[in-house]
Amino acid sequence: MSVKSAERVLLIFELLANNTEGLTIKEISEKLTIPQSSTSNLVRTLLQAGYLTQDSLKRYQLGPKLIQIGTVAMDSLDISSQGRPYLKKLMEEVEETVFMAVLSGKELVYVAKIDSDRSIRTTAQPGYRKPLYCTGLGKTFLAFLPEPDRKALLDEIKLTPITPKTITDRETLETQLETFAEQGYAVDDEENEEGLFCLAAPIFGADHKIQAAISVAGPRERMLHRKEQIIEKLSQTALIISKNIGYSHALHK
């Protein structure tokens, strides 16, 4: 197969990924400005191989074989190793400690920590577990999970005070989570460790669901002094890592 044919195949896959209702050969040809005869040959080859399916109206859609390939690709992506170079770069840019965590049951588990030269003292270390309701990373999961999943978790979590600033009223917490979902990042203002201020953002996967969260943490006054700059760098890093594990920003509505 020539390079041009390979490029056309990829364009067809991307086009059909954005048109889940399916397209006819004529529509594919017109949208990609590829001759209809060439489009027909490529589409029929992909159909025979199981990479595309055809409905009763002769519209073509992505086929089951791509699911199989995609699943293998997803399994081979380790979020921590994929994200580590970007977490290191983020730490260098903001000069504060950077974390990554994943959801495990009713808690978060730290999977990465990148210390800065002026690292803060914290009980958070890779492998450690912490509550969701009083940490920036944890509140990121609660804010960006589907509503039924968030409700189920909050029904099981006891909002126990850990510091004087820990939010222990569910209604107040839920209102805060709505704000976090709208603004795109979460905040922990000395709610888990006194003196520690944390900003956190979600990592989305190919299914547009939150897969992990990353955060920048440091002394409260120092963090507040550069809050907007840190949020910008944090959000950029979260988006880059998300794209690296299959997230498509353009498709996320």
C-alpha positions, 0 to 999 in steps of 0.5 A: 500500500502506498503512503498516500493510501495509508494517509487516506485510510487514516483520514477515513477513520478520523472522519467516521469517528466524528460522524458516528451515524455513518457516511456513504462512499459519496459523502466520504469522497466529498468530505475528504476530496478523494476520488469516489473510485479510490474511496470505494476501493479503500472503504470496501477493503476496510469493510472486508477486513472488519475495520468498517461496518455497513448499514442498510442505507449503505452508510459506513461506520467504524467496525469491531476490529478497531475496538480490539486494536484500541483496547490493546492500545489503551492497555499498553498506556500507563498513565503514570509513565506517559505523564511523568515527563510532563509532570517534571516539566510542570514542576520546573515551570511552577517550582512547586511539588507536583502529584498524580493520583488515580481513583481506587474505591472510595479513596485516591492513590498517589502514583507519582510525585515530582519534588521541587528544590523547595519541596514542601513537607507532606504526608503524600507519597506514591502508593499512599491513599487519601480521602476524596472530599478534602484533597485537591486531587480527590475533589477533582475526581468528585467534580468530574465523575458522572453524577451517579458515580459522584452521588454513590461515592458521597453516599459512602464517604463520611465527611470527617474533619481533618483540619479546621478548614475541612468541609464537613457539610455535604451540601456545601461540598456539592456546591463547591464541586459544581464550581470546580467542574465549571472552572476546570480545576479543583482547590484544597485550601488547607483542608487536608494538611494545615499550611498546604494549598493545592490546585488540581486538574483532571486527566481524561481518557479516550472515553472522555471520562476522568482517568487520573488527576494531577496537582500542584501543591505548596505553602498557601501564601506562595501558591496564592501569589502565583495562583493564576500562572499555576492554574494555566500551566497545570491546565495545559499539562493536564490537557497534554497528558489527556491527549497522549492517552487518547482524549480528543478535546474537539469531541468533548462536549 
